[in-house]
Amino acid sequence: MKKSLVAASVLTLALAIAASTSASGTPAEKTTQPTSAQLKQMTRDAHTPEQYTALAQSYSQVQKSYLDMAADEKQEWDRRSQNIMSIAAKYPRPVDSAKYLYQYYTYKAWEAGALAAKYSQLAAPVTK
C-alpha cells in the first residue's frame, strides 16, 4: 500500500515537472509588457522627451492589454447572461463576477490611456 502511494506521488511529481519545463520552453508570442514596478521606476526616472515617449508607449501597451481582457470578459458576461435563473439565485452570481471584471478592466484601460496621453503631452516639444 505504501509503495503504491509513494510511486503515485513520484509519478505525479515527475509529470508536473515535465509539464512545467515544456511550457517554459515555448517562445512567448506576446510582446513583453512592463510590470507595475518597472512603470513606477520609469516614471521616477523620466526627465527627457525620449523617456516620456517610452512611458507613453508602455502605458499604451498596458491599455491595449486591458482592452483585450475587457473584450474577453464582455463575451463571457454575454454568455453567462443567457443562463440567468432569478429563482433562488445566490449573490454573487457568475454573471455578476464577469460583469465586475469587465468593469474593472475597462476602468484600468481608461486609467492607462489617461497616463499615456499625459506622457505623450510631456514628450511633445514645447513651442512658444
PyRosetta script that sets phi, psi and omega in degrees:
from pyrosetta import init, pose_from_sequence

init()
pose = pose_from_sequence("MKKSLVAASVLTLALAIAASTSASGTPAEKTTQPTSAQLKQMTRDAHTPEQYTALAQSYSQVQKSYLDMAADEKQEWDRRSQNIMSIAAKYPRPVDSAKYLYQYYTYKAWEAGALAAKYSQLAAPVTK")
pose.set_psi(1, -46.5)
pose.set_omega(1, -179.6)
pose.set_phi(2, -66.2)
pose.set_psi(2, -37.9)
pose.set_omega(2, -178.3)
pose.set_phi(3, -64.7)
pose.set_psi(3, -40.9)
pose.set_omega(3, -179.9)
pose.set_phi(4, -69.5)
pose.set_psi(4, -34.4)
pose.set_omega(4, 177.4)
pose.set_phi(5, -67.0)
pose.set_psi(5, -43.6)
pose.set_omega(5, 178.0)
pose.set_phi(6, -64.8)
pose.set_psi(6, -42.9)
pose.set_omega(6, 180.0)
pose.set_phi(7, -63.4)
pose.set_psi(7, -40.8)
pose.set_omega(7, 178.4)
pose.set_phi(8, -65.7)
pose.set_psi(8, -39.6)
pose.set_omega(8, 178.7)
pose.set_phi(9, -64.4)
pose.set_psi(9, -43.8)
pose.set_omega(9, 179.2)
pose.set_phi(10, -64.4)
pose.set_psi(10, -42.5)
pose.set_omega(10, 179.4)
pose.set_phi(11, -63.6)
pose.set_psi(11, -42.6)
pose.set_omega(11, 178.3)
pose.set_phi(12, -62.3)
pose.set_psi(12, -44.4)
pose.set_omega(12, 178.8)
pose.set_phi(13, -63.0)
pose.set_psi(13, -42.6)
pose.set_omega(13, 179.9)
pose.set_phi(14, -63.7)
pose.set_psi(14, -40.9)
pose.set_omega(14, 178.2)
pose.set_phi(15, -66.3)
pose.set_psi(15, -39.6)
pose.set_omega(15, 179.0)
pose.set_phi(16, -64.6)
pose.set_psi(16, -41.5)
pose.set_omega(16, 178.7)
pose.set_phi(17, -66.5)
pose.set_psi(17, -41.6)
pose.set_omega(17, 179.4)
pose.set_phi(18, -64.3)
pose.set_psi(18, -39.7)
pose.set_omega(18, 179.7)
pose.set_phi(19, -67.6)
pose.set_psi(19, -39.4)
pose.set_omega(19, -178.4)
pose.set_phi(20, -71.1)
pose.set_psi(20, -35.8)
pose.set_omega(20, 178.8)
pose.set_phi(21, -72.1)
pose.set_psi(21, -34.4)
pose.set_omega(21, 178.7)
pose.set_phi(22, -73.2)
pose.set_psi(22, -32.5)
pose.set_omega(22, 178.8)
pose.set_phi(23, -71.8)
pose.set_psi(23, -36.6)
pose.set_omega(23, -178.9)
pose.set_phi(24, -77.2)
pose.set_psi(24, -16.7)
pose.set_omega(24, -179.2)
pose.set_phi(25, -82.3)
pose.set_psi(25, -12.1)
pose.set_omega(25, -179.1)
pose.set_phi(26, -79.6)
pose.set_psi(26, 142.9)
pose.set_omega(26, 179.5)
pose.set_phi(27, -71.1)
pose.set_psi(27, 147.2)
pose.set_omega(27, -179.5)
pose.set_phi(28, -76.3)
pose.set_psi(28, 130.3)
pose.set_omega(28, 179.6)
pose.set_phi(29, -85.7)
pose.set_psi(29, -27.0)
pose.set_omega(29, -178.1)
pose.set_phi(30, -86.2)
pose.set_psi(30, 157.3)
pose.set_omega(30, 172.7)
pose.set_phi(31, -74.7)
pose.set_psi(31, 152.3)
pose.set_omega(31, -177.6)
pose.set_phi(32, -74.6)
pose.set_psi(32, 127.7)
pose.set_omega(32, -179.7)
pose.set_phi(33, -99.8)
pose.set_psi(33, 134.7)
pose.set_omega(33, -179.3)
pose.set_phi(34, -66.8)
pose.set_psi(34, 146.6)
pose.set_omega(34, 177.1)
pose.set_phi(35, -78.8)
pose.set_psi(35, 167.6)
pose.set_omega(35, -180.0)
pose.set_phi(36, -65.3)
pose.set_psi(36, -33.4)
pose.set_omega(36, 177.3)
pose.set_phi(37, -65.8)
pose.set_psi(37, -39.9)
pose.set_omega(37, 178.0)
pose.set_phi(38, -66.2)
pose.set_psi(38, -39.8)
pose.set_omega(38, 178.3)
pose.set_phi(39, -64.4)
pose.set_psi(39, -40.4)
pose.set_omega(39, 177.9)
pose.set_phi(40, -63.7)
pose.set_psi(40, -41.5)
pose.set_omega(40, 179.0)
pose.set_phi(41, -65.8)
pose.set_psi(41, -42.4)
pose.set_omega(41, 177.8)
pose.set_phi(42, -62.0)
pose.set_psi(42, -37.7)
pose.set_omega(42, 179.7)
pose.set_phi(43, -65.8)
pose.set_psi(43, -41.6)
pose.set_omega(43, 179.2)
pose.set_phi(44, -66.2)
pose.set_psi(44, -36.2)
pose.set_omega(44, -174.8)
pose.set_phi(45, -88.3)
pose.set_psi(45, -9.9)
pose.set_omega(45, -173.6)
pose.set_phi(46, -73.9)
pose.set_psi(46, 123.2)
pose.set_omega(46, 177.0)
pose.set_phi(47, -141.1)
pose.set_psi(47, -14.5)
pose.set_omega(47, -177.6)
pose.set_phi(48, -111.7)
pose.set_psi(48, 159.5)
pose.set_omega(48, 177.8)
pose.set_phi(49, -58.7)
pose.set_psi(49, -33.9)
pose.set_omega(49, 179.0)
pose.set_phi(50, -65.7)
pose.set_psi(50, -40.3)
pose.set_omega(50, 178.5)
pose.set_phi(51, -67.5)
pose.set_psi(51, -38.7)
pose.set_omega(51, 177.4)
pose.set_phi(52, -66.2)
pose.set_psi(52, -36.6)
pose.set_omega(52, 177.0)
pose.set_phi(53, -64.7)
pose.set_psi(53, -42.3)
pose.set_omega(53, 178.0)
pose.set_phi(54, -63.2)
pose.set_psi(54, -39.4)
pose.set_omega(54, 177.4)
pose.set_phi(55, -63.9)
pose.set_psi(55, -43.7)
pose.set_omega(55, 179.7)
pose.set_phi(56, -61.5)
pose.set_psi(56, -41.3)
pose.set_omega(56, 178.5)
pose.set_phi(57, -66.6)
pose.set_psi(57, -38.2)
pose.set_omega(57, 178.8)
pose.set_phi(58, -64.9)
pose.set_psi(58, -44.3)
pose.set_omega(58, 178.8)
pose.set_phi(59, -68.1)
pose.set_psi(59, -29.0)
pose.set_omega(59, 175.0)
pose.set_phi(60, -67.0)
pose.set_psi(60, -38.0)
pose.set_omega(60, 175.6)
pose.set_phi(61, -62.9)
pose.set_psi(61, -44.3)
pose.set_omega(61, 179.5)
pose.set_phi(62, -62.0)
pose.set_psi(62, -42.8)
pose.set_omega(62, 179.2)
pose.set_phi(63, -61.0)
pose.set_psi(63, -44.7)
pose.set_omega(63, 179.4)
pose.set_phi(64, -61.9)
pose.set_psi(64, -40.3)
pose.set_omega(64, 179.1)
pose.set_phi(65, -61.9)
pose.set_psi(65, -45.7)
pose.set_omega(65, 178.7)
pose.set_phi(66, -66.0)
pose.set_psi(66, -36.8)
pose.set_omega(66, 177.9)
pose.set_phi(67, -65.8)
pose.set_psi(67, -37.4)
pose.set_omega(67, 176.5)
pose.set_phi(68, -64.1)
pose.set_psi(68, -44.2)
pose.set_omega(68, 179.1)
pose.set_phi(69, -65.3)
pose.set_psi(69, -37.4)
pose.set_omega(69, 178.6)
pose.set_phi(70, -65.6)
pose.set_psi(70, -39.0)
pose.set_omega(70, 178.7)
pose.set_phi(71, -64.2)
pose.set_psi(71, -41.8)
pose.set_omega(71, 177.3)
pose.set_phi(72, -63.5)
pose.set_psi(72, -42.1)
pose.set_omega(72, -178.5)
pose.set_phi(73, -70.1)
pose.set_psi(73, -31.5)
pose.set_omega(73, 176.2)
pose.set_phi(74, -64.0)
pose.set_psi(74, -41.2)
pose.set_omega(74, 177.1)
pose.set_phi(75, -63.6)
pose.set_psi(75, -41.0)
pose.set_omega(75, 178.6)
pose.set_phi(76, -66.0)
pose.set_psi(76, -39.6)
pose.set_omega(76, 177.8)
pose.set_phi(77, -61.6)
pose.set_psi(77, -45.5)
pose.set_omega(77, 177.8)
pose.set_phi(78, -61.8)
pose.set_psi(78, -42.1)
pose.set_omega(78, 179.6)
pose.set_phi(79, -63.1)
pose.set_psi(79, -44.9)
pose.set_omega(79, -178.6)
pose.set_phi(80, -72.0)
pose.set_psi(80, -24.5)
pose.set_omega(80, -179.8)
pose.set_phi(81, -69.0)
pose.set_psi(81, -19.9)
pose.set_omega(81, -178.9)
pose.set_phi(82, -76.6)
pose.set_psi(82, -18.1)
pose.set_omega(82, -175.6)
pose.set_phi(83, -116.8)
pose.set_psi(83, 47.8)
pose.set_omega(83, -179.0)
pose.set_phi(84, -92.9)
pose.set_psi(84, 129.0)
pose.set_omega(84, 174.4)
pose.set_phi(85, -115.6)
pose.set_psi(85, 115.6)
pose.set_omega(85, -176.4)
pose.set_phi(86, -78.2)
pose.set_psi(86, -19.3)
pose.set_omega(86, -179.8)
pose.set_phi(87, -78.0)
pose.set_psi(87, 122.8)
pose.set_omega(87, 177.2)
pose.set_phi(88, 58.2)
pose.set_psi(88, 35.7)
pose.set_omega(88, 178.0)
pose.set_phi(89, -80.0)
pose.set_psi(89, 128.5)
pose.set_omega(89, 179.1)
pose.set_phi(90, -95.3)
pose.set_psi(90, 145.6)
pose.set_omega(90, 179.3)
pose.set_phi(91, -95.9)
pose.set_psi(91, 139.8)
pose.set_omega(91, -5.2)
pose.set_phi(92, -83.4)
pose.set_psi(92, 135.0)
pose.set_omega(92, 177.5)
pose.set_phi(93, -80.0)
pose.set_psi(93, 159.7)
pose.set_omega(93, 177.4)
pose.set_phi(94, -56.6)
pose.set_psi(94, -34.2)
pose.set_omega(94, 178.9)
pose.set_phi(95, -66.6)
pose.set_psi(95, -32.7)
pose.set_omega(95, 179.0)
pose.set_phi(96, -67.7)
pose.set_psi(96, -42.5)
pose.set_omega(96, -179.4)
pose.set_phi(97, -65.1)
pose.set_psi(97, -38.1)
pose.set_omega(97, 177.4)
pose.set_phi(98, -65.7)
pose.set_psi(98, -39.9)
pose.set_omega(98, 178.9)
pose.set_phi(99, -64.0)
pose.set_psi(99, -45.6)
pose.set_omega(99, -177.8)
pose.set_phi(100, -67.0)
pose.set_psi(100, -37.1)
pose.set_omega(100, 175.9)
pose.set_phi(101, -65.6)
pose.set_psi(101, -40.7)
pose.set_omega(101, 177.0)
pose.set_phi(102, -60.1)
pose.set_psi(102, -46.2)
pose.set_omega(102, 179.5)
pose.set_phi(103, -63.6)
pose.set_psi(103, -39.4)
pose.set_omega(103, 179.0)
pose.set_phi(104, -64.0)
pose.set_psi(104, -46.7)
pose.set_omega(104, -178.7)
pose.set_phi(105, -65.3)
pose.set_psi(105, -38.1)
pose.set_omega(105, 178.3)
pose.set_phi(106, -68.1)
pose.set_psi(106, -36.2)
pose.set_omega(106, 177.3)
pose.set_phi(107, -65.7)
pose.set_psi(107, -44.7)
pose.set_omega(107, 179.7)
pose.set_phi(108, -65.0)
pose.set_psi(108, -34.5)
pose.set_omega(108, 176.9)
pose.set_phi(109, -66.8)
pose.set_psi(109, -41.7)
pose.set_omega(109, 176.9)
pose.set_phi(110, -62.0)
pose.set_psi(110, -42.8)
pose.set_omega(110, 179.1)
pose.set_phi(111, -61.0)
pose.set_psi(111, -46.6)
pose.set_omega(111, 179.5)
pose.set_phi(112, -65.5)
pose.set_psi(112, -36.1)
pose.set_omega(112, 177.3)
pose.set_phi(113, -65.3)
pose.set_psi(113, -39.5)
pose.set_omega(113, 178.0)
pose.set_phi(114, -64.8)
pose.set_psi(114, -40.6)
pose.set_omega(114, 178.2)
pose.set_phi(115, -68.4)
pose.set_psi(115, -37.4)
pose.set_omega(115, 177.0)
pose.set_phi(116, -62.6)
pose.set_psi(116, -42.0)
pose.set_omega(116, 178.2)
pose.set_phi(117, -65.2)
pose.set_psi(117, -40.3)
pose.set_omega(117, 179.6)
pose.set_phi(118, -60.7)
pose.set_psi(118, -48.2)
pose.set_omega(118, -177.9)
pose.set_phi(119, -73.8)
pose.set_psi(119, -24.9)
pose.set_omega(119, 173.4)
pose.set_phi(120, -67.5)
pose.set_psi(120, -39.5)
pose.set_omega(120, 176.9)
pose.set_phi(121, -66.0)
pose.set_psi(121, -39.6)
pose.set_omega(121, 179.0)
pose.set_phi(122, -68.0)
pose.set_psi(122, -27.9)
pose.set_omega(122, 179.9)
pose.set_phi(123, -78.9)
pose.set_psi(123, -21.7)
pose.set_omega(123, -178.6)
pose.set_phi(124, -68.4)
pose.set_psi(124, 140.4)
pose.set_omega(124, 179.5)
pose.set_phi(125, -67.5)
pose.set_psi(125, 142.5)
pose.set_omega(125, -178.1)
pose.set_phi(126, -84.7)
pose.set_psi(126, 124.9)
pose.set_omega(126, 178.3)
pose.set_phi(127, -114.2)
pose.set_psi(127, 141.4)
pose.set_omega(127, -179.8)
pose.set_phi(128, -115.5)
pose.dump_pdb("model.pdb")
